[in-house]
Amino acid sequence: MANAGLQLLGFILAFLGWIGSIISTALPQWKIYSYAGDNIVTAQAIYEGLWMSCVSQSTGQIQCKVFDSLLNLNSTLQATRALMVIGILLGLIAIFVATIGMKCMKCLEDDEVQKMRMAVIGGVIFLIAGLAVLVATAWYGNRIVQEFYDPMTPVNARYEFGQALFTGWAAASLCLLGGALLCCSCPRKTTSYPTPRPYPKPAPSSGKDYV
């Protein structure tokens, strides 16, 4: 019963991580404008995401512009997009696979070992999805740090970490933790000992010893 509870906890954490990765991918606040300078206008907030860049005015008006050309984007943004989409798709596959292997489901009730293996496979796919999201967010964040500390970057063109980046890191952590808990339901190999065979009884001696 404890194993079933651990399995359910892992599935819930991984599912929340998958939802968080979708939210992180859709949010435009991957990097926000850094107010690190003397002549900074705080009447507007500038932030960029994977799909668009937005400007928020102090009056509450928000204007967003979707990135038109895919080939015009830098390689970091293209790779981050690809990894986040791959992580979301892998998470969707992991949900279906892990659901079949959950002990609270009626699927594969006749084969308990195969059912547990499906849960482990779902956990492994969750781990891969979490790694994809983690690599994407870490790569994008490293690019922000490099551009921020680059002396060639103007002060009014520097950005900092946005909320979507922190959401992606939290989502990757949940996917990794949930996938690891699902992998803990791996069926243990039972060591089967061979059945002892009875020793043959010695034949009765005829009472005659031959020299």
Solvent accessible surface area in square Angstrom, and as a share of the most:
residue,aa,sasa,rsa
1,M,205,0.92
2,A,90,0.70
3,N,52,0.27
4,A,27,0.21
5,G,40,0.38
6,L,66,0.33
7,Q,1,0.00
8,L,81,0.40
9,L,87,0.43
10,G,0,0.00
11,F,35,0.15
12,I,81,0.41
13,L,33,0.17
14,A,0,0.00
15,F,77,0.32
16,L,92,0.46
17,G,0,0.00
18,W,32,0.11
19,I,62,0.31
20,G,12,0.11
21,S,2,0.01
22,I,62,0.32
23,I,84,0.43
24,S,0,0.00
25,T,11,0.06
26,A,70,0.54
27,L,58,0.29
28,P,25,0.15
29,Q,43,0.19
30,W,0,0.00
31,K,29,0.12
32,I,53,0.27
33,Y,25,0.10
34,S,1,0.01
35,Y,103,0.39
36,A,48,0.37
37,G,39,0.38
38,D,146,0.75
39,N,147,0.76
40,I,35,0.18
41,V,104,0.60
42,T,105,0.61
43,A,50,0.39
44,Q,64,0.29
45,A,37,0.29
46,I,44,0.22
47,Y,21,0.08
48,E,42,0.19
49,G,1,0.01
50,L,0,0.00
51,W,86,0.30
52,M,54,0.24
53,S,31,0.20
54,C,1,0.00
55,V,41,0.24
56,S,24,0.15
57,Q,59,0.26
58,S,90,0.58
59,T,121,0.70
60,G,57,0.55
61,Q,102,0.45
62,I,100,0.51
63,Q,102,0.45
64,C,68,0.41
65,K,125,0.53
66,V,88,0.51
67,F,47,0.19
68,D,122,0.63
69,S,53,0.34
70,L,104,0.52
71,L,164,0.82
72,N,128,0.65
73,L,28,0.14
74,N,74,0.38
75,S,82,0.53
76,T,7,0.04
77,L,12,0.06
78,Q,63,0.28
79,A,25,0.19
80,T,0,0.00
81,R,31,0.11
82,A,51,0.39
83,L,41,0.21
84,M,0,0.00
85,V,61,0.35
86,I,84,0.42
87,G,2,0.02
88,I,32,0.16
89,L,98,0.49
90,L,44,0.22
91,G,0,0.00
92,L,72,0.36
93,I,88,0.45
94,A,0,0.00
95,I,22,0.11
96,F,131,0.54
97,V,25,0.14
98,A,0,0.00
99,T,40,0.23
100,I,62,0.31
101,G,0,0.00
102,M,7,0.03
103,K,70,0.30
104,C,91,0.54
105,M,73,0.33
106,K,159,0.67
107,C,59,0.35
108,L,74,0.37
109,E,97,0.43
110,D,151,0.78
111,D,68,0.35
112,E,84,0.38
113,V,72,0.41
114,Q,66,0.29
115,K,6,0.03
116,M,26,0.12
117,R,128,0.47
118,M,37,0.16
119,A,0,0.00
120,V,25,0.15
121,I,83,0.42
122,G,0,0.00
123,G,0,0.00
124,V,64,0.37
125,I,28,0.14
126,F,0,0.00
127,L,49,0.25
128,I,87,0.44
129,A,2,0.01
130,G,0,0.00
131,L,92,0.46
132,A,12,0.09
133,V,2,0.01
134,L,64,0.32
135,V,76,0.44
136,A,0,0.00
137,T,0,0.00
138,A,48,0.37
139,W,111,0.39
140,Y,15,0.06
141,G,3,0.03
142,N,75,0.39
143,R,83,0.30
144,I,8,0.04
145,V,60,0.35
146,Q,107,0.47
147,E,59,0.27
148,F,42,0.18
149,Y,162,0.62
150,D,54,0.28
151,P,117,0.73
152,M,163,0.73
153,T,24,0.14
154,P,79,0.50
155,V,72,0.42
156,N,99,0.51
157,A,45,0.35
158,R,51,0.18
159,Y,38,0.14
160,E,79,0.35
161,F,66,0.27
162,G,1,0.01
163,Q,107,0.48
164,A,0,0.00
165,L,0,0.00
166,F,108,0.45
167,T,41,0.24
168,G,0,0.00
169,W,67,0.23
170,A,55,0.43
171,A,3,0.02
172,A,0,0.00
173,S,66,0.43
174,L,56,0.28
175,C,3,0.02
176,L,45,0.22
177,L,93,0.46
178,G,0,0.00
179,G,0,0.00
180,A,43,0.33
181,L,30,0.15
182,L,0,0.00
183,C,33,0.20
184,C,81,0.49
185,S,1,0.01
186,C,73,0.44
187,P,29,0.18
188,R,225,0.82
189,K,195,0.83
190,T,126,0.73
191,T,108,0.63
192,S,106,0.68
193,Y,179,0.68
194,P,119,0.75
195,T,116,0.67
196,P,130,0.81
197,R,210,0.76
198,P,124,0.78
199,Y,201,0.76
200,P,123,0.77
201,K,188,0.80
202,P,124,0.78
203,A,88,0.68
204,P,129,0.81
205,S,105,0.68
206,S,97,0.63
207,G,69,0.66
208,K,144,0.61
209,D,138,0.72
210,Y,189,0.72
211,V,198,1.14
